[in-house]
């Protein structure tokens, strides 16, 4: 994937402002050195949403048992108690259906998409499935820590957001660039 013109401008400004990279002379060798510097994982860690999280990792984080209602059918069988019990069970079932739909299809899940994150959060939180009918979580806190990864220097440079694990950034570009991409961004010909 090629850098857009605004991304090239951002990259060029970054290189020109860096005390080491700005000393590089226009050459393929310098572009290679810049490429290596941009591919380094940022420390301290700066987090971005994962765009290709294996479905198996998601499934391992889900507490499926918490999705099944454990509250017994009301013994007194009053209309109101039974209606409340039915409503709670239907809510839990709706969340189960949403989770199933989110897990259909591809082997990987793109958590950079806000609607995907919101869907998983909704499906895995506030399930009225405890023995007493109150709510519990079904794995969202654990999954929330897994849907991000550390960014490299280029990804951080071209991302938007805070970059914390609690609130990862969204990448404008994922991966690394090659020497030609750097040469183009810097306006070098070699």
Secondary structure, 3 states (H helix, E strand, C coil): CCCCHHHHHHHHHHHHHCCCHHHCCCCHHHHHHHHHHHCCECCCCCEEECCCEEHHHHHHHCCHHHHCCCCCCCCCCCHHHHHHHHHHHHHHHHHHHHHHHHHCCCCEECCCCHHHHHHHHHHCCCECCCCCCCCECCCHHHHHHHCEEECEHHHHHCEECCCCCCCCEEECCCCCCCHHHHHHHHCCCC
